[in-house]
């Protein structure tokens, strides 16, 4: 330590007083922190000698043993330990003085202790019986004399200081001896260390080169070697080998929701579970990301691979509750068999990969065996994915439109814009053929942006041709909804087309909205504030959180076509439709019924509306009976003929007949 004159000074020794009597603290401070007085000087003049000089002490006070324990811990952590503790034996409530000393010595075994006790508290034998005989322990009987306290305290502090100096000197001597010993042994040990270090480094490099650093599983390099051995053995023994490609379902959501640290832990747990679920002769490796490969060798029947796959699926799906997590992970698995699905590692993994993606498409959390159908379908999808990347640039994408009619009078209330791909070889492809591919490849975002701009531009052309403004609905995928630029894209498209925001409706499935409800709500609110109307598509088929429905700025609900299809013959579906209409209108939300294919379905909806006390109703209807999706030229002709005019009765039949005629031409 340094004083203000930058001279080296000795650190002040620290004393901890532990007593539940505040007066004792006050008295001890007066004794231990005293300054030389005039009386001291007078005694020297009368009796001779010199004024006694005592070392300065820093006093801390604690009124209970637990408080003293915490102070001692903190002092040791700060590198400023106490030299001495003055401890009263009787302290109520809590630890008594003896237990307090036991606890303090657990924290700092070098602490000197001065026990303050009355003659009636504990005998020396009792105290030593509990604390053991130590030279760092003194007893001061109450009532005590100030000089006794002063001398005992400074003696113990001085002893602690000397002990610290001895310890420091011993440590220095030990370091010196060790240093000299190392110097003497260096010549003989250097070669051994270099050899050992080189062997260890080679082992570590080999392990790093062949194992995954996060899960310690074999990586691609070691996997290739293991598979080669397995296939060679299978060829000699005329046995089969199964290659399982495993991909965790929705793993990105775990990273996004819980963080990458939690995601890494999940991968480690899955790796452990996979290793436990297979035989010792089998291999599990991590391919990277959330993909794992399991090699099952020496199989006599393909059923053995299926049984192992079921064990793996069950093991992965067990709840994960450690490390503060409370989640459940599932996996999709593709299975390829040697030699039917390939005779080398590349072909087998490729076949397993195609089967795995089929498992994903079939609902996740399951396994699929590679088949010729899956192989051909995967090749077809790969070809379409490549062609879809060029389709927009080559103007092969176009919008078709399907009318929506009012249930009351059959007037046209709007249209839905539906994407079509004019494939140069396959003809017109509906969205179900290529939208899933666009979702997987990420092309859905630029394609979705194009559909919004195309729909806005078509609305502008209709209004420029003299038509009254009406809403055009565009479908938005879950991936688009999560994209941070969606709101800007919509606003820019409206500005470029110079149309009112009310002319644009955005349709989203309820599953897409509920996937990340907080983020969805924020985006939908911004769109609503800009004037765009939000429609929930396929309502009733997903996993609606009805408690959250009222929080979303929804303009209309589209009842899922499944309920409309059975509305005539199934009273339960009819009851569900009635319930949806009642719910929607109680929240001031409009109702659209899609999938109308017959006149009977139209009449049934009207009957439901006309029931006694049935105020809620279906506002609009849509379906093949009223008109199939059609190119802009045909929908424009229909709109010129029907827009704003009633098509009830005979008119509704005309619209339906027109839709049927178009269906025959297609």
C-alpha positions in Angstrom: 0.0 0.0 0.0 1.1 3.6 -0.6 0.6 6.8 1.5 0.0 10.2 0.0 3.7 10.8 -0.2 4.0 7.7 -2.3 5.9 5.8 0.3 5.3 2.1 0.9 3.2 1.4 4.0 2.2 -1.8 5.7 -1.5 -2.8 5.3 -3.8 -2.3 8.3 -4.7 -5.6 10.0 -8.4 -6.3 10.1 -10.3 -7.5 13.2 -13.8 -8.9 13.2 -15.9 -8.5 16.4 -18.8 -10.9 16.7 -21.1 -10.1 19.6 -24.9 -9.5 19.9 -24.3 -6.7 22.4 -23.8 -3.4 20.7 -22.1 -1.9 23.8 -19.4 -4.6 23.6 -18.7 -3.4 20.0 -18.4 0.2 21.3 -16.1 -0.8 24.2 -13.8 -2.8 22.0 -13.5 0.0 19.5 -12.5 2.4 22.3 -9.9 -0.1 23.5 -8.5 -1.2 20.2 -8.6 2.1 18.3 -7.3 4.3 21.2 -4.9 7.1 20.7 -2.1 8.1 23.1 -3.6 10.5 25.7 -2.2 13.0 28.1 -2.6 10.4 30.9 -0.2 8.1 29.0 2.3 10.9 28.7 2.0 11.7 32.4 2.7 8.1 33.3 5.9 8.1 31.3 7.0 11.3 33.0 6.3 9.9 36.5 7.4 6.4 36.1 9.8 6.6 33.2 9.8 4.6 30.0 8.0 5.5 26.8 4.5 5.7 25.5 3.4 2.3 24.3 2.8 2.2 20.5 0.2 -0.2 19.2 -0.5 -1.1 15.6 -3.5 0.5 13.9 -6.4 -1.9 13.4 -9.5 -1.9 11.2 -12.5 -3.1 13.1 -15.6 -4.7 11.5 -18.6 -5.7 13.5 -21.1 -8.5 13.2 -24.0 -9.2 15.6 -24.7 -12.8 14.6 -22.6 -15.7 13.6 -24.1 -15.9 10.1 -23.3 -12.3 9.4 -19.7 -12.9 10.5 -19.5 -15.9 8.3 -20.6 -13.8 5.2 -18.1 -11.0 6.1 -15.3 -13.5 6.4 -16.1 -15.0 3.0 -16.3 -11.6 1.4 -13.0 -10.5 3.0 -11.2 -13.7 1.7 -12.6 -13.2 -1.8 -11.4 -9.6 -1.8 -7.9 -10.7 -0.8 -8.1 -8.8 2.6 -8.7 -11.6 5.1 -9.3 -10.9 8.8 -6.3 -11.5 11.1 -8.4 -12.0 14.2 -12.0 -12.7 15.2 -13.2 -11.7 18.7 -16.2 -13.9 19.3 -18.8 -13.9 22.1 -19.9 -17.4 23.2 -23.6 -16.5 23.9 -25.4 -15.1 20.9 -29.2 -15.4 20.5 -30.7 -16.4 18.2 -28.7 -18.4 15.7 -25.3 -19.9 16.0 -23.5 -19.7 19.4 -19.9 -18.6 19.5 -18.4 -22.1 19.3 -20.4 -22.9 16.1 -19.5 -19.5 14.7 -15.8 -20.2 15.2 -16.2 -23.6 13.5 -17.9 -21.9 10.5 -15.2 -19.2 10.4 -12.4 -21.7 10.3 -14.2 -23.5 7.5 -13.8 -20.2 5.5 -10.3 -19.3 6.7 -8.3 -21.9 8.8 -5.6 -19.3 9.5 -7.8 -16.9 11.3 -6.8 -16.2 14.9 -9.7 -16.3 17.5 -10.2 -14.7 20.8 -13.2 -16.1 22.7 -15.0 -13.8 25.1 -16.9 -15.8 27.6 -18.2 -15.7 31.1 -17.0 -18.2 33.7 -20.4 -19.9 33.6 -20.7 -20.3 29.8 -18.3 -23.1 28.8 -15.3 -24.7 30.3 -12.0 -24.8 28.4 -12.4 -28.6 28.1 -15.8 -28.2 26.5 -14.6 -25.6 24.0 -11.5 -27.6 23.1 -13.6 -30.7 22.8 -15.6 -29.1 20.1 -12.9 -27.0 18.4 -9.9 -29.1 19.0 -6.6 -27.9 20.4 -5.1 -25.0 18.3 -2.5 -22.4 18.9 -4.7 -19.9 17.1 -7.3 -19.9 19.9 -7.3 -17.9 23.2 -10.0 -17.4 25.8 -10.7 -14.1 27.5 -13.0 -14.4 30.5 -15.7 -11.7 31.1 -15.5 -9.2 32.7 -12.2 -8.4 31.1 -9.6 -5.6 31.6 -8.8 -3.2 28.7 -5.1 -3.9 28.9 -5.8 -7.6 28.8 -7.9 -7.1 25.6 -5.3 -4.8 24.1 -2.4 -7.1 24.7 -4.2 -10.3 23.7 -5.5 -8.7 20.5 -2.2 -7.3 19.4 -0.3 -10.5 20.4 -2.7 -12.6 18.2 -2.6 -10.1 15.3 1.2 -10.0 15.5 1.2 -13.8 15.6 -1.1 -13.9 12.5 1.2 -11.4 10.7 4.3 -13.5 11.5 2.4 -16.6 10.4 1.6 -14.9 7.1 5.2 -13.9 6.7 6.3 -17.5 7.4 3.8 -18.8 4.9 4.9 -16.3 2.3 8.5 -17.2 2.9 7.8 -20.9 2.8 5.9 -20.4 -0.5 8.8 -18.5 -1.9 11.2 -21.2 -0.8 9.0 -23.9 -2.3 8.9 -22.0 -5.5 12.6 -21.6 -5.5 13.2 -25.2 -4.8 10.7 -26.2 -7.5 12.4 -23.9 -9.9 15.8 -25.3 -9.2 14.5 -28.8 -9.3 12.9 -28.1 -12.7 16.2 -26.7 -13.9 18.0 -29.9 -12.7 15.5 -32.2 -14.3 14.9 -30.2 -17.4 17.7 -31.8 -19.4 16.5 -35.3 -18.7 12.8 -34.6 -18.9 12.8 -32.3 -22.0 13.0 -35.2 -24.5 10.2 -37.1 -22.7 8.0 -34.0 -22.7 8.5 -33.3 -26.3 7.7 -36.9 -27.2 4.6 -36.9 -24.9 3.5 -33.5 -26.3 3.9 -34.7 -29.8 1.9 -37.9 -29.2 -0.8 -36.0 -27.4 -1.0 -33.3 -30.1 -1.2 -36.0 -32.8 -4.0 -37.7 -30.9 -5.9 -34.5 -30.4 -5.5 -33.5 -34.0 -6.6 -36.9 -35.1 -9.7 -36.7 -32.8 -10.5 -33.2 -34.0 -10.2 -34.3 -37.6 -12.5 -37.2 -37.1 -15.0 -36.1 -34.4 -17.5 -33.3 -34.0 -16.3 -30.8 -31.4 -19.8 -30.1 -29.9 -21.1 -33.7 -29.5 -17.8 -35.7 -29.7 -19.6 -38.0 -32.2 -17.8 -39.1 -35.4 -17.9 -36.6 -38.2 -18.1 -37.0 -41.9 -14.5 -38.1 -42.2 -14.7 -40.9 -39.7 -18.2 -41.8 -40.9 -16.9 -42.5 -44.4 -14.3 -44.8 -43.0 -16.8 -46.6 -40.8 -19.3 -47.1 -43.7 -16.6 -48.4 -46.0 -15.7 -51.1 -43.4 -19.3 -51.9 -42.8 -20.1 -52.2 -46.5 -17.1 -54.4 -47.1 -18.1 -56.7 -44.3 -21.7 -56.8 -45.6 -20.5 -57.7 -49.1 -18.4 -60.6 -47.8 -21.2 -61.9 -45.5 -24.1 -61.2 -47.9 -25.8 -59.1 -45.2 -27.5 -55.7 -45.4 -26.6 -52.3 -44.1 -29.1 -49.5 -43.2 -28.2 -45.8 -43.4 -30.5 -43.6 -41.4 -30.4 -39.8 -42.0 -32.0 -38.0 -39.0 -33.0 -34.3 -39.0 -34.5 -32.6 -36.0 -37.9 -31.0 -36.6 -38.2 -27.2 -36.2 -34.8 -27.0 -34.6 -34.4 -23.4 -35.8 -37.4 -22.5 -33.6 -35.5 -23.8 -30.5 -32.5 -21.5 -31.4 -34.8 -18.5 -32.0 -36.9 -19.1 -28.9 -34.4 -20.4 -26.4 -31.1 -19.2 -27.8 -28.1 -21.0 -29.4 -26.7 -22.1 -26.1 -29.9 -24.1 -25.4 -29.8 -25.3 -29.0 -26.3 -26.7 -28.5 -27.4 -28.4 -25.3 -30.3 -30.0 -27.2 -27.9 -31.3 -29.8 -25.6 -32.8 -27.1 -28.6 -34.5 -25.4 -29.8 -35.9 -28.8 -26.3 -37.2 -29.5 -26.2 -39.0 -26.2 -29.7 -40.5 -26.7 -28.8 -41.7 -30.2 -25.6 -43.4 -28.9 -27.6 -45.2 -26.3 -30.4 -46.3 -28.6 -28.1 -48.3 -31.0 -25.9 -51.3 -30.7 -22.2 -51.1 -29.9 -21.3 -52.3 -33.4 -23.4 -49.5 -35.0 -22.2 -45.9 -35.6 -23.9 -42.6 -35.0 -22.3 -39.4 -36.5 -23.1 -35.8 -36.8 -23.2 -34.4 -40.3 -23.5 -30.8 -39.2 -26.3 -28.5 -38.0 -29.1 -30.7 -36.7 -28.4 -33.6 -39.0 -27.2 -37.0 -37.7 -26.4 -40.3 -39.5 -26.8 -43.7 -38.0 -25.2 -46.8 -39.6 -26.8 -50.1 -38.8 -24.5 -53.0 -40.0 -24.8 -56.7 -40.3 -28.6 -56.8 -40.8 -30.2 -60.0 -41.9 -33.6 -58.5 -42.4 -34.9 -55.0 -43.2 -37.3 -55.3 -40.2 -34.3 -54.9 -37.9 -33.7 -51.4 -39.3 -37.4 -50.5 -38.8 -37.2 -51.7 -35.1 -34.0 -49.7 -34.5 -35.6 -46.6 -36.1 -38.6 -46.9 -33.8 -36.3 -47.0 -30.8 -34.4 -43.9 -32.0 -37.6 -41.9 -32.7 -38.8 -42.8 -29.2 -35.5 -41.9 -27.6 -35.2 -38.5 -29.3 -38.8 -37.6 -28.5 -38.4 -38.0 -24.7 -39.1 -34.7 -22.8 -36.0 -32.6 -22.2 -36.2 -30.8 -18.8 -32.7 -30.3 -17.6 -30.6 -27.1 -17.9 -33.7 -25.0 -17.3 -35.4 -26.4 -20.4 -38.9 -27.7 -20.8 -39.3 -28.8 -24.3 -39.7 -31.8 -26.6 -37.8 -32.5 -29.8 -38.9 -34.8 -32.6 -37.0 -36.1 -35.6 -37.7 -37.1 -39.2 -35.7 -40.0 -40.4 -35.0 -41.3 -43.9 -33.8 -44.9 -44.3 -31.7 -46.3 -47.2 -30.7 -50.0 -47.4 -27.6 -51.5 -48.9 -27.5 -52.8 -51.6 -31.0 -52.0 -52.9 -30.8 -48.2 -52.4 -27.1 -47.8 -53.2 -23.7 -49.5 -52.9 -21.6 -46.5 -51.8 -21.8 -44.0 -49.0 -22.7 -41.0 -51.3 -25.6 -42.8 -53.0 -26.9 -44.2 -49.7 -26.9 -40.9 -47.9 -28.5 -39.2 -50.9 -31.3 -41.9 -50.9 -31.8 -41.5 -47.1 -31.9 -37.7 -47.6 -34.7 -38.0 -50.1 -36.6 -40.3 -47.8 -36.1 -38.0 -44.9 -37.6 -35.0 -46.7 -40.6 -37.2 -47.5 -40.9 -37.9 -43.8 -40.9 -34.1 -43.2 -43.6 -33.6 -45.8 -45.7 -36.4 -44.3 -45.9 -34.6 -40.9 -42.5 -34.9 -39.2 -41.7 -37.1 -36.2 -41.7 -40.2 -38.4 -39.5 -42.3 -40.7 -39.7 -43.2 -44.3 -37.9 -45.9 -46.3 -36.4 -44.9 -49.6 -38.5 -46.1 -52.5 -38.5 -45.7 -56.2 -41.5 -43.4 -56.0 -39.6 -41.2 -53.4 -36.5 -41.2 -55.6 -38.4 -40.1 -58.7 -40.4 -37.5 -56.8 -37.2 -36.1 -55.3 -35.6 -35.8 -58.7 -38.8 -34.1 -60.0 -38.8 -31.7 -57.1 -35.1 -30.9 -57.6 -35.7 -30.2 -61.3 -38.7 -28.0 -60.4 -36.7 -26.2 -57.8 -34.0 -25.3 -60.3 -36.6 -24.2 -62.9 -38.6 -22.2 -60.4 -35.5 -20.1 -59.7 -35.7 -19.0 -63.3 -39.4 -18.9 -63.7 -39.9 -15.3 -62.4 -37.1 -13.9 -64.6 -38.6 -15.6 -67.6 -42.1 -14.3 -67.0 -43.6 -17.8 -66.5 -45.5 -16.8 -63.3 -48.9 -15.2 -63.6 -51.9 -14.4 -61.4 -55.3 -16.0 -61.8 -58.4 -14.8 -60.0 -61.5 -16.3 -58.4 -64.6 -14.3 -57.6 -66.2 -13.9 -54.2 -70.0 -13.3 -54.1 -72.2 -12.0 -51.4 -74.4 -14.7 -49.9 -77.4 -12.4 -49.6 -77.7 -11.2 -53.2 -74.9 -12.8 -55.2 -73.1 -9.6 -56.1 -69.4 -9.7 -56.6 -67.6 -8.6 -53.4 -64.0 -9.1 -54.4 -61.6 -11.6 -56.0 -58.8 -13.8 -54.7 -55.5 -13.6 -56.6 -54.0 -17.1 -57.0 -50.6 -17.8 -58.4 -50.1 -20.0 -61.5 -46.9 -21.2 -63.2 -47.0 -21.5 -67.0 -44.4 -24.2 -67.2 -43.0 -24.5 -70.7 -43.2 -28.3 -70.6 -45.8 -29.2 -68.0 -48.3 -26.6 -68.8 -50.2 -24.6 -66.0 -49.1 -25.7 -62.5 -51.2 -24.9 -59.5 -49.6 -23.6 -56.3 -49.8 -27.0 -54.6 -47.2 -28.3 -57.1 -44.5 -25.7 -56.5 -45.3 -23.5 -53.4 -43.9 -26.2 -51.0 -40.7 -26.2 -53.1 -40.6 -22.4 -52.9 -41.0 -22.6 -49.1 -38.1 -25.1 -48.7 -35.7 -23.2 -51.0 -36.5 -19.7 -49.7 -37.9 -18.6 -53.1 -41.3 -18.0 -51.5 -40.2 -14.5 -50.2 -39.3 -13.0 -53.6 -42.2 -14.8 -55.3 -44.6 -13.6 -52.6 -43.4 -10.0 -53.0 -44.1 -10.4 -56.8 -47.6 -11.6 -56.2 -48.4 -8.6 -54.0 -47.1 -6.2 -56.6 -48.9 -8.0 -59.4 -52.2 -8.0 -57.5 -51.9 -4.3 -56.8 -51.0 -3.5 -60.4 -54.1 -5.5 -61.6 -56.3 -3.6 -59.3 -54.9 -0.4 -60.7 -55.7 -1.5 -64.3 -59.3 -2.4 -63.4 -59.9 0.9 -61.8 -58.2 2.7 -64.7 -60.7 0.8 -67.0 -63.6 2.4 -65.1 -64.5 -0.3 -62.5 -65.4 0.7 -59.0 -62.7 -0.3 -56.5 -63.1 -3.7 -54.9 -60.7 -5.8 -52.7 -58.2 -8.2 -54.2 -57.0 -10.9 -51.8 -53.4 -12.3 -51.9 -52.1 -15.3 -50.0 -49.1 -14.7 -47.7 -47.0 -17.6 -46.4 -45.7 -18.1 -42.9 -42.2 -17.4 -44.1 -43.3 -14.1 -45.7 -45.1 -13.2 -42.5 -41.9 -13.6 -40.5 -39.8 -11.6 -43.0 -38.9 -8.2 -41.6 -39.6 -6.4 -44.9 -43.2 -7.6 -45.5 -44.8 -4.3 -44.3 -42.4 -2.2 -46.4 -43.1 -4.4 -49.4 -46.9 -4.0 -49.1 -46.7 -0.3 -48.6 -44.3 0.1 -51.6 -46.6 -2.0 -53.8 -49.6 0.1 -52.9 -47.7 3.4 -53.5 -46.4 2.2 -56.9 -49.9 1.2 -58.0 -51.4 4.3 -56.5 -54.4 2.4 -55.1 -56.2 2.6 -51.7 -54.9 0.2 -49.1 -58.5 -1.1 -48.6 -58.3 -2.6 -52.1 -55.7 -5.1 -50.8 -56.6 -8.1 -48.6 -53.9 -10.4 -47.2 -54.9 -14.0 -46.5 -52.9 -16.0 -43.9 -53.6 -19.4 -42.5 -54.3 -19.5 -38.8 -51.4 -21.9 -38.3 -49.0 -19.4 -39.9 -50.3 -16.6 -37.6 -50.2 -18.8 -34.4 -46.7 -20.1 -35.1 -45.2 -17.0 -33.5 -48.1 -15.1 -32.2 -46.2 -12.1 -30.7 -44.3 -11.4 -33.9 -47.4 -12.0 -36.1 -49.4 -9.6 -34.0 -46.8 -6.9 -34.3 -46.7 -7.3 -38.1 -50.5 -7.5 -38.6 -51.0 -4.4 -36.5 -48.7 -2.4 -38.7 -50.4 -3.7 -41.8 -53.8 -2.9 -40.3 -52.7 0.6 -39.4 -51.6 1.1 -43.1 -55.2 0.2 -44.2 -54.7 -3.3 -45.4 -57.3 -5.9 -44.4 -56.3 -9.2 -42.9 -58.2 -12.4 -43.6 -57.6 -15.7 -41.7 -57.7 -18.6 -44.2 -58.6 -22.2 -43.5 -60.1 -21.2 -40.2 -61.0 -24.2 -38.0 -58.4 -26.5 -39.5 -55.4 -25.4 -37.5 -54.7 -24.7 -33.8 -56.5 -21.4 -33.1 -55.9 -19.7 -29.8 -59.3 -18.2 -29.4 -58.1 -16.2 -26.4 -55.7 -14.4 -28.8 -58.1 -14.0 -31.7 -59.6 -10.8 -30.2 -56.1 -9.3 -30.0 -55.5 -9.5 -33.8 -56.8 -6.9 -36.3 -58.7 -9.4 -38.4 -61.2 -8.3 -41.0 -62.6 -11.7 -42.0 -62.4 -15.4 -41.4 -62.6 -18.0 -44.1 -64.3 -21.2 -42.9 -62.2 -24.2 -43.9 -63.6 -26.0 -47.0 -63.7 -29.3 -45.0 -66.7 -28.1 -42.9 -68.4 -26.6 -46.0 -68.0 -29.9 -47.9 -70.0 -31.8 -45.3 -72.4 -29.1 -44.3 -75.4 -30.8 -45.9 -75.1 -34.3 -44.5 -73.3 -33.7 -41.2 -75.2 -31.7 -38.6 -72.0 -31.5 -36.5 -70.2 -29.6 -39.3 -73.2 -27.4 -39.7 -73.0 -26.7 -35.9 -69.3 -25.8 -36.2 -70.1 -23.4 -39.1 -72.8 -21.7 -37.0 -70.4 -21.4 -34.0 -67.7 -19.9 -36.2 -70.2 -17.4 -37.6 -71.4 -16.5 -34.1 -67.9 -16.1 -32.8 -66.8 -14.0 -35.8 -69.7 -11.6 -35.7 -69.5 -11.1 -32.0 -66.0 -9.8 -32.6 -67.2 -7.7 -35.6 -65.4 -10.0 -38.0 -66.8 -10.9 -41.4 -67.2 -14.5 -42.5 -66.4 -16.1 -45.9 -67.2 -19.7 -46.8 -64.8 -21.3 -49.3 -65.1 -24.5 -51.2 -68.7 -24.0 -52.5 -69.2 -26.7 -55.1 -73.0 -27.1 -55.3 -76.2 -25.1 -55.1 -77.3 -27.2 -52.1 -74.3 -25.9 -50.1 -75.4 -22.3 -50.9 -79.0 -23.0 -49.8 -77.8 -24.7 -46.6 -75.7 -21.7 -45.7 -78.8 -19.5 -46.2 -80.8 -21.8 -44.0 -78.3 -21.6 -41.2 -78.4 -17.8 -41.4 -82.2 -17.7 -41.4 -82.6 -19.8 -38.2 -84.6 -18.1 -35.4 -82.4 -15.9 -33.2 -79.5 -16.5 -35.6 -78.3 -13.0 -36.1 -74.7 -13.9 -37.3 -74.4 -14.9 -40.9 -72.0 -15.9 -43.7 -71.2 -12.7 -45.6 -69.5 -14.0 -48.7 -69.0 -17.3 -50.5 -66.3 -18.7 -52.9 -65.9 -21.9 -54.8 -65.9 -23.8 -58.1 -69.8 -23.6 -58.3 -69.5 -19.8 -58.5 -66.4 -19.6 -60.6 -63.0 -21.4 -60.9 -59.7 -19.4 -60.9 -59.2 -17.8 -64.3 -56.7 -15.6 -66.1 -57.0 -11.8 -65.9 -58.7 -11.6 -69.3 -61.5 -14.0 -68.3 -62.0 -12.5 -64.9 -62.1 -9.1 -66.3 -64.9 -10.1 -68.7 -66.8 -11.6 -65.8 -66.4 -8.5 -63.7 -67.5 -6.2 -66.5 -70.7 -8.3 -66.8 -71.5 -8.9 -63.1 -69.8 -6.4 -60.9 -72.3 -4.4 -59.0 -75.2 -6.4 -60.4 -77.3 -9.0 -58.5 -76.7 -12.6 -59.5 -79.2 -14.2 -57.2 -81.5 -16.9 -58.5 -81.1 -17.3 -62.2 -78.0 -15.0 -62.2 -76.2 -17.3 -59.7 -76.9 -20.3 -61.9 -75.4 -18.4 -64.9 -72.2 -17.7 -62.9 -72.0 -21.4 -61.9 -72.6 -22.5 -65.5 -69.8 -20.2 -66.6 -67.5 -21.7 -64.1 -68.4 -25.3 -65.2 -67.8 -24.4 -68.8 -64.4 -23.0 -68.0 -63.6 -26.2 -66.0 -64.4 -28.3 -69.1 -62.1 -26.2 -71.3 -59.3 -26.6 -68.7 
